[in-house]
Amino acid sequence: MENTDRPKYFAIRMDRRVKVKTQEQAGRAKGYDPDFFVRLDKDGVEALIGPAGPDGASPLLRRGYQLGIYRYDLIAPLRSEKYDRTPRKVLKEATDRLLEIGVFLEEIDSGRTCKDENGVYLIYADAVDRLAGNTGTSRKRGRPKKARSDEDIAAAKAIWESNKYASNQEAVAAMPGGDWNLAEANERFGGSGRQGGRRKKK
């Protein structure tokens, strides 16, 4: 049974992608308390995931907490003097940090909720597509399809489903061609069945 008592925060960003009012209404409709709305355009994603800000405040999210957002690409600004990284880099770093903390993620627009690595990276992959369209770094919508031979696809599928690899990252790194990623592996082959996809500490 889902734990509905977990602490919940809802992230909002003011920019041209989605109106703030639309985000706020969606958050309220899904049961998020306006007192726990976080304005990313004012406080930055650091308020959610760290590191601690100039005032020493700890990040809001901890293991088991829930983060709701209207659309996951809103985690990253389209452009900002505050970051010396690209929006895609900010999004990737935030995603890795959310997985490290162990946050339950809900994307309102798609209706997807997840906390496992496979599900989070699928949400991330779609957000990368939207970022590319909004920042003008891609002339076509969606991820470009890579040219893969039938032999490479078959070999990659066998590696993805093999128990030889302790994590999804290790499996992807072993795939032929050297240019596979978690999003494509998930899209082509589905979940690997590995719990969280991370190696257990000894």
Backbone torsions as a table, in degrees:
resi	resn	phi	psi	omega
1	MET	NA	135.1	-177.5
2	GLU	-67.3	137.4	176.9
3	ASN	-80.9	104.7	-177.8
4	THR	-90.0	-0.2	-177.9
5	ASP	-95.6	1.7	-179.5
6	ARG	-64.2	144.7	175.3
7	PRO	-58.9	136.6	-175.5
8	LYS	-126.0	132.8	173.3
9	TYR	-122.1	150.0	-179.7
10	PHE	-125.0	121.3	-176.2
11	ALA	-93.1	136.0	-179.3
12	ILE	-131.7	140.0	175.6
13	ARG	-131.0	134.2	175.6
14	MET	-90.7	111.7	170.1
15	ASP	-163.3	-169.0	-169.7
16	ARG	-80.3	-6.3	-175.5
17	ARG	-73.0	-49.5	-178.5
18	VAL	-143.4	134.2	-179.7
19	LYS	-62.2	143.0	178.2
20	VAL	-57.5	-42.0	-179.6
21	LYS	-59.0	-40.7	178.6
22	THR	-63.2	-43.1	179.5
23	GLN	-64.3	-45.4	-179.1
24	GLU	-62.4	-44.1	179.9
25	GLN	-62.9	-40.1	179.6
26	ALA	-65.8	-40.0	178.7
27	GLY	-64.0	-44.5	178.5
28	ARG	-63.4	-40.5	-179.0
29	ALA	-63.0	-28.3	179.2
30	LYS	-92.3	6.9	173.2
31	GLY	91.3	13.7	177.6
32	TYR	-82.6	136.8	-179.9
33	ASP	-77.7	125.4	178.3
34	PRO	-55.4	-24.3	177.1
35	ASP	-66.9	-16.0	-179.3
36	PHE	-114.0	23.1	170.8
37	PHE	-79.8	137.3	179.8
38	VAL	-118.8	124.6	-180.0
39	ARG	-88.9	105.0	-178.1
40	LEU	-67.6	-30.3	-179.8
41	ASP	-71.0	-18.9	178.8
42	LYS	-102.2	-45.0	-173.0
43	ASP	-99.3	-15.8	-178.1
44	GLY	77.6	161.3	179.4
45	VAL	-67.4	-18.9	178.6
46	GLU	-60.7	-29.2	178.7
47	ALA	-60.9	-30.7	-178.8
48	LEU	-85.6	-44.5	-167.7
49	ILE	-120.5	-3.3	179.3
50	GLY	88.5	176.8	2.3
51	PRO	-69.9	174.2	-178.2
52	ALA	-57.4	144.6	-178.5
53	GLY	-75.6	-179.0	-179.2
54	PRO	-58.2	-28.1	-179.3
55	ASP	-86.2	1.8	177.5
56	GLY	82.8	5.1	-178.6
57	ALA	-66.6	138.0	178.5
58	SER	-74.2	152.2	176.0
59	PRO	-62.5	152.0	-174.0
60	LEU	-74.4	-36.2	-171.9
61	LEU	-85.9	136.8	175.4
62	ARG	-132.6	171.4	-178.6
63	ARG	-55.7	131.1	178.5
64	GLY	90.9	-12.6	177.3
65	TYR	-72.7	164.0	179.0
66	GLN	-114.9	137.3	174.3
67	LEU	-118.6	120.9	173.7
68	GLY	-104.4	146.8	176.9
69	ILE	-153.8	144.8	-176.8
70	TYR	-62.3	-49.6	175.4
71	ARG	-142.1	135.4	-169.0
72	TYR	-65.8	-26.5	179.0
73	ASP	-64.7	-16.7	178.1
74	LEU	-69.2	-11.6	174.9
75	ILE	-56.1	-37.8	-175.9
76	ALA	-105.3	140.4	174.5
77	PRO	-74.2	150.7	176.6
78	LEU	-67.5	-37.8	173.8
79	ARG	-157.3	146.5	-178.8
80	SER	-165.3	140.5	175.1
81	GLU	-72.8	-14.3	-176.2
82	LYS	-72.9	-25.5	-176.9
83	TYR	-115.3	139.1	174.3
84	ASP	-99.4	16.8	179.7
85	ARG	-118.5	159.7	177.5
86	THR	-70.7	158.3	176.2
87	PRO	-54.6	-40.0	179.9
88	ARG	-63.7	-38.6	178.8
89	LYS	-66.6	-42.0	177.6
90	VAL	-60.7	-43.6	-179.8
91	LEU	-62.9	-44.2	-179.6
92	LYS	-63.8	-44.5	179.8
93	GLU	-63.6	-40.4	178.7
94	ALA	-65.1	-41.0	-179.6
95	THR	-63.8	-46.5	178.2
96	ASP	-59.8	-39.2	-179.0
97	ARG	-69.6	-39.7	177.5
98	LEU	-61.3	-41.0	178.0
99	LEU	-66.9	-39.4	179.7
100	GLU	-63.3	-42.5	179.5
101	ILE	-68.7	-40.7	-176.5
102	GLY	95.5	52.6	-175.8
103	VAL	-96.9	140.2	173.6
104	PHE	-82.9	122.2	-172.7
105	LEU	-108.4	135.5	175.6
106	GLU	-128.2	123.0	175.4
107	GLU	-105.4	111.9	-171.8
108	ILE	-64.6	-46.4	-173.5
109	ASP	-60.0	-39.5	-179.0
110	SER	-91.3	-15.2	-178.1
111	GLY	76.7	14.2	-177.1
112	ARG	-94.6	138.8	174.8
113	THR	-131.0	138.3	-179.1
114	CYS	-167.5	162.2	171.9
115	LYS	-137.5	-6.2	179.3
116	ASP	-85.3	159.2	-174.2
117	GLU	-61.2	-43.1	-178.1
118	ASN	-59.1	-48.4	-177.7
119	GLY	-67.0	-41.4	-179.4
120	VAL	-64.2	-40.2	-178.4
121	TYR	-72.6	-25.0	173.1
122	LEU	-68.4	-42.8	175.6
123	ILE	-62.3	-41.5	178.8
124	TYR	-61.4	-43.4	-178.2
125	ALA	-61.2	-42.4	177.8
126	ASP	-65.6	-36.8	178.9
127	ALA	-66.3	-36.2	176.9
128	VAL	-61.2	-42.1	177.2
129	ASP	-57.7	-46.2	-178.1
130	ARG	-67.0	-39.0	177.2
131	LEU	-61.3	-42.1	179.8
132	ALA	-60.1	-41.2	179.3
133	GLY	-68.2	-36.9	-176.9
134	ASN	-79.5	-26.9	-178.0
135	THR	-97.7	-1.6	177.1
136	GLY	75.4	18.3	-180.0
137	THR	-88.1	-3.8	178.4
138	SER	-137.6	135.7	179.7
139	ARG	-87.9	-11.5	-178.5
140	LYS	-123.2	148.2	177.3
141	ARG	-78.4	143.7	177.8
142	GLY	85.7	165.3	178.7
143	ARG	-74.3	135.4	175.7
144	PRO	-65.7	138.1	179.6
145	LYS	-76.1	129.1	177.5
146	LYS	-81.1	145.5	176.5
147	ALA	-78.3	115.0	-179.3
148	ARG	-124.2	135.8	174.5
149	SER	-76.9	157.4	177.8
150	ASP	-59.5	-35.9	-179.2
151	GLU	-66.6	-42.9	179.5
152	ASP	-65.4	-40.2	179.5
153	ILE	-64.9	-43.5	179.5
154	ALA	-63.4	-42.0	179.6
155	ALA	-66.4	-41.3	179.3
156	ALA	-64.1	-39.9	179.2
157	LYS	-63.0	-41.6	179.4
158	ALA	-64.0	-39.8	178.2
159	ILE	-66.0	-43.8	-179.4
160	TRP	-59.0	-36.6	-176.1
161	GLU	-94.0	-1.2	-176.7
162	SER	-79.0	143.6	176.1
163	ASN	-82.2	-1.3	-178.4
164	LYS	-67.2	-26.5	-174.0
165	TYR	-103.7	129.5	-174.1
166	ALA	-76.5	-23.1	-177.8
167	SER	-139.6	160.4	177.0
168	ASN	-62.5	-36.2	179.7
169	GLN	-62.6	-40.9	179.2
170	GLU	-65.0	-40.7	179.6
171	ALA	-63.5	-44.8	-180.0
172	VAL	-62.8	-40.3	-179.6
173	ALA	-63.5	-27.0	-177.8
174	ALA	-87.0	-7.7	-176.6
175	MET	-70.1	146.4	-176.6
176	PRO	-64.6	141.1	178.7
177	GLY	103.7	-31.4	175.6
178	GLY	75.3	7.0	-178.0
179	ASP	-124.0	23.1	174.6
180	TRP	-79.0	159.0	172.9
181	ASN	-140.9	169.6	-176.5
182	LEU	-60.6	-39.7	-177.4
183	ALA	-62.9	-45.2	-179.2
184	GLU	-67.9	-40.0	179.0
185	ALA	-62.1	-43.7	177.2
186	ASN	-62.4	-42.0	-177.1
187	GLU	-66.0	-40.4	-176.5
188	ARG	-80.1	-40.1	-168.2
189	PHE	-115.5	-8.7	-176.7
190	GLY	80.9	-172.2	-178.1
191	GLY	-64.5	145.1	-178.2
192	SER	-81.0	-19.6	-177.4
193	GLY	90.9	-6.4	177.3
194	ARG	-76.3	136.7	-178.5
195	GLN	-73.2	103.8	177.5
196	GLY	76.8	-18.0	177.4
197	GLY	71.5	16.2	-176.9
198	ARG	-118.2	145.4	178.8
199	ARG	-70.0	137.4	177.2
200	LYS	-75.7	141.4	177.7
201	LYS	-75.2	139.6	178.8
202	LYS	-84.1	NA	NA
